[in-house]
Every structure is written in C-alpha cells, then in structure tokens.
Amino acid sequence: MREQPEGHWAIYDFDDKDGFRLNGPHFVSADAIDHEKIQRLAVENPVITQKADTLAELAALIGVPGDALEATVAHYNALVANGESTDVDGLPPEDTPPVFTIDSPPYYATKLYPMANKSAGGVSIDMQTRALDSNGVPVPGLYAAGEITGSAGMNGLNGLDGMFTGPSILTGRVAGQSAAAALAELPGWQPIEFARREADWDMTRPSDSTWAPVLGPANIQNMLAETRDGYWHFERVHNLVLERRYDCTNCHSERVPFYTALSREDKAMQTQICEACHLAPAGTLPGADIQRAPVTVTQ
C-alpha cells in the first residue's frame, strides 16, 4: 500500500473472466452468486475494466510498460505450469498454487485499490480499559474503548461483517464500569440525581402463537420508493431482502424488531438477525475455494 498507493491491476484472460468474483450482499442473490451482475458491472464495464486482444495493447490502455506486463505474465504462466507458488500470487508455499494460466485473448485488466480493514495497533489498555502510557502505567482518568484499542480507527464502514462490533460493545461496557468504579472511590463524589421515567407508549408484545407478518413485498417497495433521512440501514437491508426474495420471517418474529427493545433479552434477540445480510446464504458460494490469483504489475 505504501509503495503503490495508486493501486494495482488484476490481469486475467477470457477463459478465466467468469471466475472473477465480487463478494458482498450486492452480488449474492437468493440462490447463488450473481455472475451476470458481476460481469455486467465489473468485467464488461469499461469504467472499471480494460480489455484488449494482446498484452501489449492492454498495457497501453492501463499505462504500464508493455514489456514489463508481458514478462510478468510469462513468468506467472511458467510458475503455474510448474506447480509453483511464489510472491507473484502472494500465496504461502503450503497453499495450493493457482492452476489458471493467462494465455487466452482477449485479456482483461481490472483496477484494484488496497484497503486497510483493521490494524493491530492502537491505544494500549489494561483489563479495566484504562489507557496505558509508554511505560505500561495507567493514565489517570483516561479510558479507551472500541476501534481505537485495536483497529486504530481504520475499520469503520469497511469492517468485515461487523468484525469489531462485539469488541466495541465489550470494551465500552467495561470502560463505563471502570470509570464509574473509579469515581465512586473519590472522596465526596456523588452521582448526579436522575429520575427514571417510563415511556408513555401503549405497546403490547405480540403473542408468540398468534403473530404473523402483515406486510409483504409490495408494501416494502412502496416504503423504498423514496429515500428518507435516517433510513439508510432500513433501505439497504430491505432492498437486499427484495433482491434475495427473502420471506419476512427470515428476520422478523413476534419480538424482532417491530418495537423498541425493552430489555436485554430483546436486544440480544435483535442481534441474531444481523447474519441475514452480513453472511452469504448457505451454499451460495460454489467453488469459492478455487484459487484465482490476480497478477500484480509494479509500474
């Protein structure tokens, strides 16, 4: 990333273009990977992918030296033919080497950009989430929780399946408990008085035995007809529901999520539906274990 921040090119040929994969909810339908969408939006999209009948022509299109691209591809093909795996494909020696050569025109080049999903760095903390100085000594009154303690703030919207949601909840809770305990030990400290008020809504929890969804795809389509402020998550997940042709009961039940969570049990149940979008449906990634490694061309 530091040596080539402008990105790199994935080089492949006609025989392997159907193996170009894009994961994520936008490219996985109800039944399988949506290959047609991947081909249309990525492989055959000139904004993203360049195509040429020869490697020299392809090199000119993507702005790299033609002799360097030809030499890199020839070296890669020789390694594949010999069953080797080196730094060209980035696979460690114990992994299965790629089996696809690049020798069937037309040739394709898709621009890829490196991205840091998370980092092992961040603010050091102890078991009470107290921030530590360079000597490992807690800084008085300073606590750290969430991504800053392990992902250095680099996870954010690019987090994989909410990978840091759990640690954020855990460290946040511990930090709150630790700070409250530390305050309670201060001489003369008293918590600010507050009054707990019951919500004024009239809401009765549905019966487990009689509950049934009352809305369907047509209702959802009407709700998604216009973009509304504050409904980004609702619109994204329900567009995915329509695309995958999910039934309402894939996510909704007599408890979730038709009303504000009133207890820890309710909140725990709400977290059980996250995987409906964040994980691909079972059995929808056929051949995902086959290695199709792009070639990195250093300019």
SULSULMO-V693329 format. One record per residue. N is the residue number from 1. RES is the residue in three letters. SS is DSSP state (h for helix, s for strand, l for the rest). PHI is phi in whole degrees, 0 to 359 (none if undefined). OMEGA is omega in degrees with one decimal (NA if undefined). Layout:
BEGIN
n: (N | N)
res: (RES | RES)
ss: (SS | SS)
phi: (PHI | PHI)
omega: (OMEGA | OMEGA)
END
This chain:
BEGIN
n: (1 | 2 | 3 | 4 | 5 | 6 | 7 | 8 | 9 | 10 | 11 | 12 | 13 | 14 | 15 | 16 | 17 | 18 | 19 | 20 | 21 | 22 | 23 | 24 | 25 | 26 | 27 | 28 | 29 | 30 | 31 | 32 | 33 | 34 | 35 | 36 | 37 | 38 | 39 | 40 | 41 | 42 | 43 | 44 | 45 | 46 | 47 | 48 | 49 | 50 | 51 | 52 | 53 | 54 | 55 | 56 | 57 | 58 | 59 | 60 | 61 | 62 | 63 | 64 | 65 | 66 | 67 | 68 | 69 | 70 | 71 | 72 | 73 | 74 | 75 | 76 | 77 | 78 | 79 | 80 | 81 | 82 | 83 | 84 | 85 | 86 | 87 | 88 | 89 | 90 | 91 | 92 | 93 | 94 | 95 | 96 | 97 | 98 | 99 | 100 | 101 | 102 | 103 | 104 | 105 | 106 | 107 | 108 | 109 | 110 | 111 | 112 | 113 | 114 | 115 | 116 | 117 | 118 | 119 | 120 | 121 | 122 | 123 | 124 | 125 | 126 | 127 | 128 | 129 | 130 | 131 | 132 | 133 | 134 | 135 | 136 | 137 | 138 | 139 | 140 | 141 | 142 | 143 | 144 | 145 | 146 | 147 | 148 | 149 | 150 | 151 | 152 | 153 | 154 | 155 | 156 | 157 | 158 | 159 | 160 | 161 | 162 | 163 | 164 | 165 | 166 | 167 | 168 | 169 | 170 | 171 | 172 | 173 | 174 | 175 | 176 | 177 | 178 | 179 | 180 | 181 | 182 | 183 | 184 | 185 | 186 | 187 | 188 | 189 | 190 | 191 | 192 | 193 | 194 | 195 | 196 | 197 | 198 | 199 | 200 | 201 | 202 | 203 | 204 | 205 | 206 | 207 | 208 | 209 | 210 | 211 | 212 | 213 | 214 | 215 | 216 | 217 | 218 | 219 | 220 | 221 | 222 | 223 | 224 | 225 | 226 | 227 | 228 | 229 | 230 | 231 | 232 | 233 | 234 | 235 | 236 | 237 | 238 | 239 | 240 | 241 | 242 | 243 | 244 | 245 | 246 | 247 | 248 | 249 | 250 | 251 | 252 | 253 | 254 | 255 | 256 | 257 | 258 | 259 | 260 | 261 | 262 | 263 | 264 | 265 | 266 | 267 | 268 | 269 | 270 | 271 | 272 | 273 | 274 | 275 | 276 | 277 | 278 | 279 | 280 | 281 | 282 | 283 | 284 | 285 | 286 | 287 | 288 | 289 | 290 | 291 | 292 | 293 | 294 | 295 | 296 | 297 | 298 | 299)
res: (MET | ARG | GLU | GLN | PRO | GLU | GLY | HIS | TRP | ALA | ILE | TYR | ASP | PHE | ASP | ASP | LYS | ASP | GLY | PHE | ARG | LEU | ASN | GLY | PRO | HIS | PHE | VAL | SER | ALA | ASP | ALA | ILE | ASP | HIS | GLU | LYS | ILE | GLN | ARG | LEU | ALA | VAL | GLU | ASN | PRO | VAL | ILE | THR | GLN | LYS | ALA | ASP | THR | LEU | ALA | GLU | LEU | ALA | ALA | LEU | ILE | GLY | VAL | PRO | GLY | ASP | ALA | LEU | GLU | ALA | THR | VAL | ALA | HIS | TYR | ASN | ALA | LEU | VAL | ALA | ASN | GLY | GLU | SER | THR | ASP | VAL | ASP | GLY | LEU | PRO | PRO | GLU | ASP | THR | PRO | PRO | VAL | PHE | THR | ILE | ASP | SER | PRO | PRO | TYR | TYR | ALA | THR | LYS | LEU | TYR | PRO | MET | ALA | ASN | LYS | SER | ALA | GLY | GLY | VAL | SER | ILE | ASP | MET | GLN | THR | ARG | ALA | LEU | ASP | SER | ASN | GLY | VAL | PRO | VAL | PRO | GLY | LEU | TYR | ALA | ALA | GLY | GLU | ILE | THR | GLY | SER | ALA | GLY | MET | ASN | GLY | LEU | ASN | GLY | LEU | ASP | GLY | MET | PHE | THR | GLY | PRO | SER | ILE | LEU | THR | GLY | ARG | VAL | ALA | GLY | GLN | SER | ALA | ALA | ALA | ALA | LEU | ALA | GLU | LEU | PRO | GLY | TRP | GLN | PRO | ILE | GLU | PHE | ALA | ARG | ARG | GLU | ALA | ASP | TRP | ASP | MET | THR | ARG | PRO | SER | ASP | SER | THR | TRP | ALA | PRO | VAL | LEU | GLY | PRO | ALA | ASN | ILE | GLN | ASN | MET | LEU | ALA | GLU | THR | ARG | ASP | GLY | TYR | TRP | HIS | PHE | GLU | ARG | VAL | HIS | ASN | LEU | VAL | LEU | GLU | ARG | ARG | TYR | ASP | CYS | THR | ASN | CYS | HIS | SER | GLU | ARG | VAL | PRO | PHE | TYR | THR | ALA | LEU | SER | ARG | GLU | ASP | LYS | ALA | MET | GLN | THR | GLN | ILE | CYS | GLU | ALA | CYS | HIS | LEU | ALA | PRO | ALA | GLY | THR | LEU | PRO | GLY | ALA | ASP | ILE | GLN | ARG | ALA | PRO | VAL | THR | VAL | THR | GLN)
ss: (l | l | l | l | l | l | l | s | s | s | s | s | s | h | h | h | h | h | h | l | l | l | l | l | h | h | h | s | l | l | l | l | s | l | h | h | h | h | h | h | h | h | h | l | l | l | l | l | s | s | s | s | l | l | h | h | h | h | h | h | h | h | l | l | l | h | h | h | h | h | h | h | h | h | h | h | h | h | h | h | h | l | l | l | l | l | l | l | l | l | l | l | l | l | l | l | l | l | l | l | l | l | l | l | l | l | s | s | s | s | s | s | l | l | l | l | l | l | l | l | l | l | l | l | s | l | l | l | l | s | s | s | l | l | l | l | l | s | s | s | s | s | s | l | l | h | h | h | h | l | l | l | l | l | l | h | h | h | l | l | l | l | l | l | h | h | h | h | h | h | h | h | h | h | h | h | h | h | h | h | h | h | h | h | l | l | l | l | l | l | l | l | l | l | l | l | l | l | l | l | l | l | l | l | l | l | l | l | l | l | l | l | l | l | l | l | h | h | h | h | h | h | h | l | l | l | l | l | l | l | l | h | h | h | h | h | h | h | h | h | h | h | h | h | l | l | l | h | h | h | l | l | l | l | l | l | l | l | l | l | l | l | l | h | h | h | h | h | h | h | h | l | l | l | h | h | h | h | l | l | l | l | l | l | l | l | l | l | l | l | l | l | l | l | l | l | l | l | l)
phi: (none | 288 | 284 | 220 | 294 | 284 | 101 | 212 | 246 | 269 | 254 | 207 | 241 | 298 | 296 | 249 | 294 | 290 | 273 | 292 | 245 | 229 | 268 | 121 | 297 | 286 | 238 | 237 | 272 | 293 | 253 | 191 | 298 | 274 | 297 | 299 | 293 | 297 | 296 | 290 | 271 | 238 | 294 | 261 | 259 | 295 | 290 | 252 | 236 | 259 | 223 | 207 | 280 | 229 | 294 | 296 | 294 | 296 | 299 | 295 | 292 | 261 | 78 | 238 | 299 | 298 | 293 | 292 | 294 | 298 | 293 | 295 | 294 | 298 | 296 | 298 | 299 | 294 | 295 | 296 | 298 | 271 | 71 | 265 | 218 | 230 | 292 | 297 | 259 | 78 | 270 | 296 | 304 | 282 | 276 | 290 | 290 | 294 | 240 | 254 | 272 | 246 | 209 | 239 | 293 | 287 | 257 | 237 | 222 | 250 | 285 | 241 | 238 | 291 | 213 | 267 | 280 | 199 | 226 | 278 | 269 | 139 | 285 | 286 | 226 | 258 | 291 | 260 | 61 | 285 | 291 | 253 | 277 | 295 | 263 | 80 | 261 | 301 | 276 | 304 | 76 | 244 | 233 | 225 | 213 | 86 | 298 | 297 | 273 | 211 | 251 | 54 | 73 | 261 | 281 | 51 | 292 | 266 | 297 | 275 | 54 | 64 | 301 | 253 | 295 | 300 | 300 | 294 | 297 | 296 | 293 | 296 | 293 | 296 | 298 | 297 | 295 | 294 | 296 | 296 | 294 | 293 | 296 | 297 | 274 | 284 | 299 | 78 | 284 | 228 | 293 | 294 | 291 | 214 | 243 | 274 | 245 | 281 | 297 | 265 | 281 | 256 | 227 | 247 | 295 | 297 | 282 | 300 | 273 | 250 | 293 | 204 | 294 | 249 | 250 | 223 | 305 | 297 | 296 | 296 | 300 | 296 | 294 | 267 | 297 | 231 | 285 | 238 | 299 | 85 | 245 | 303 | 294 | 302 | 293 | 294 | 289 | 281 | 296 | 293 | 301 | 293 | 295 | 273 | 59 | 288 | 275 | 305 | 285 | 299 | 239 | 272 | 213 | 295 | 246 | 241 | 244 | 278 | 215 | 298 | 300 | 257 | 209 | 297 | 297 | 299 | 295 | 296 | 292 | 297 | 292 | 287 | 264 | 301 | 293 | 301 | 257 | 281 | 244 | 293 | 305 | 304 | 80 | 261 | 239 | 296 | 74 | 295 | 276 | 284 | 278 | 233 | 267 | 287 | 262 | 263 | 254 | 274 | 279)
omega: (-179.1 | -176.6 | -176.3 | -174.9 | -179.6 | 177.3 | 178.6 | -175.5 | 170.2 | -177.2 | 177.5 | -175.6 | -175.2 | -177.4 | -175.3 | -176.5 | 177.9 | 177.9 | 178.0 | -173.6 | 169.1 | 179.1 | 179.7 | -174.6 | -178.2 | -174.5 | 175.6 | -178.6 | -177.8 | -172.3 | -174.7 | 172.8 | -178.9 | -177.3 | -179.3 | -179.7 | 178.9 | 179.5 | -176.0 | -173.3 | -176.0 | -172.3 | -177.6 | 179.0 | -175.7 | 176.7 | -176.0 | -172.7 | 174.1 | -177.3 | 179.0 | -178.4 | 178.4 | 178.3 | 178.9 | 178.0 | 178.9 | 179.2 | 179.0 | -179.3 | -175.4 | 173.6 | 175.1 | 179.2 | -178.3 | -179.2 | 179.0 | 179.2 | 179.8 | -180.0 | 180.0 | 179.9 | 178.8 | 178.4 | 178.6 | -179.8 | 179.1 | 178.0 | 178.7 | -179.1 | -179.8 | -179.5 | -177.9 | 176.1 | -178.5 | -177.5 | 179.0 | -178.7 | 175.2 | -178.7 | 175.0 | -173.9 | -175.9 | -179.4 | 179.4 | 179.9 | 179.0 | -178.2 | -176.9 | 174.3 | -179.5 | -175.6 | -178.5 | -179.2 | 0.6 | -179.4 | -175.8 | 174.7 | 178.6 | -178.1 | 178.0 | -179.4 | 179.6 | -179.0 | 177.3 | 178.4 | 178.4 | -179.1 | 176.8 | -179.0 | -179.9 | 179.9 | 178.1 | 178.9 | 174.2 | -175.8 | 174.9 | -177.9 | 174.4 | 178.8 | -176.6 | 175.6 | -175.7 | 177.8 | -180.0 | -179.5 | -179.7 | 175.0 | -175.6 | 174.9 | -177.2 | -179.7 | 179.4 | -179.5 | 176.5 | -172.6 | -177.1 | -178.4 | -178.0 | -177.3 | 175.4 | 178.1 | -174.4 | -177.6 | 173.2 | -177.3 | -178.1 | 178.8 | -179.4 | 176.7 | 178.7 | -171.5 | -178.2 | 178.5 | -179.8 | 177.6 | 178.3 | 178.4 | -177.8 | -176.8 | 177.0 | 179.3 | 179.2 | 179.6 | 178.2 | 178.7 | -178.4 | -179.9 | 179.1 | 179.3 | 179.3 | 178.5 | -178.1 | -180.0 | -179.8 | -179.9 | 174.9 | -178.7 | 176.8 | 177.8 | 177.0 | -179.8 | 175.7 | -179.8 | 176.8 | -179.7 | 175.8 | 177.4 | -175.3 | 179.5 | 177.6 | -173.5 | -180.0 | -180.0 | 179.6 | 177.6 | 178.6 | -173.6 | -174.7 | -175.3 | 174.3 | 178.9 | -178.6 | 178.0 | 179.6 | -177.4 | -179.5 | 178.0 | -179.6 | 179.0 | 177.5 | 179.7 | -176.9 | -175.8 | 179.4 | 177.3 | -178.9 | 177.4 | 178.3 | -176.7 | -176.8 | -177.0 | 178.7 | -177.2 | -178.2 | -176.4 | -177.7 | 168.5 | 177.2 | 177.3 | 179.8 | -179.1 | -178.7 | 179.5 | 177.3 | 169.6 | -178.5 | -175.7 | 172.2 | -177.9 | -174.0 | 176.1 | 179.0 | -179.0 | -168.2 | -19.1 | -172.1 | 179.7 | -179.6 | 179.8 | -175.8 | -176.7 | 175.9 | 178.9 | 178.5 | -179.1 | 178.1 | 179.3 | 179.4 | -178.9 | -177.5 | -176.6 | -177.5 | -175.0 | 179.7 | 178.6 | -171.0 | 175.1 | 177.4 | 178.0 | -177.8 | 175.6 | -176.4 | -179.9 | -178.3 | 177.8 | -177.2 | -178.2 | 179.5 | -177.4 | 172.9 | -170.2 | 174.9 | 177.4 | 177.6 | 179.9 | 178.5 | -177.8 | NA)
END
